[in-house]
Amino acid sequence: MMDNRTLAELRAEIDITDSEITALLLRRFGLAVNISANRLKKNVCDPEREAEVLRRAVEAAGPEFADNVAAVYAEIIKQSKKVQL
């Protein structure tokens, strides 16, 4: 299906989407910091949880974008662990 929007309209929608993604990432990082604070002196790394998050994201993406979503979520998990330090 062809999208009839102009390049400017599509880019404007990408800008809005990027703002939403940034807000969600900040929310996720804040939650990660809170998890770290609630688990003082405990290892916050949970490979099983990370695999489950990644699996759900990839399944939601479907086959067309599974690899892309997997790569993005791997980086999100990596950065979430960094903010917990």
N, C-alpha and C positions, 0 to 999 in steps of 0.2 A: 504494500500500500504506500503510495507516494504522499509525502507530507507537502502541502501547498503553502506552508509558511515561508516567509522570506528568510534569508540568512540572518538578517538583523533580529528578526523575531525569534528564531531558533537560538541565537546567541544570548538574547535577553532571558530566555527560559533557562539556558544553561547557567547564567549568572544567578538566577533565583535558586536553582537547584544547588549550586555551589554554596550559597549562603545557608541553605537548609542543612546541607551535609556538614558544614563547619559547625553549626549550632549543635547538631547531633554528636559530632566528635567531641566537642567541649563537654557536653553532658556525659558522654561515656567516660571521658578522662576524669571528670569530677567523681563519678561513681567508682572508678578504679582507685582513686586516691582514698575515698572513704572505705573501700574494702581493705586497702592496705592498713589504714588506721585502726580498723576493727580487728585486724589479725596481727597485732603487735608481736614482733619477734617470731612469727610463724612464716613459713614459706608460702607466699601468695601464688606461686607458680603451681598451676594445676593442669597438667598436660591433657587429662581426660576432658576437663571442661573446655579447654582450648579446641580440642578436636571436635567436640559437640557443637560449639559455636560455628566453627568452620564448616562442618557438615551441613548444618541448618541453612547457612548462608548460600552454600553451593547448590543445595537442593532448591532453594527459593529462586535462584538465578536461572535454573534450567540449563540445558546443554549448550545453548548458544553462547552464554556468557559465564559459564561455570569456571573456566580457567582464570578469567579476568577477576571475577569476584573472589576466588580463592587467593589470588595474589594480593588484592586490596585488603582482605580480611587478615591475611598473615601479617601485613604491615600494621594494621590497626591493633592487632593483638600485641605485636612487638612494641609499639609506641605506648600502649596501655600499661604494659609491664614497666616501661621506663619511667612513667610518671608515678609509679608505686614505690620507686626507690627513695 
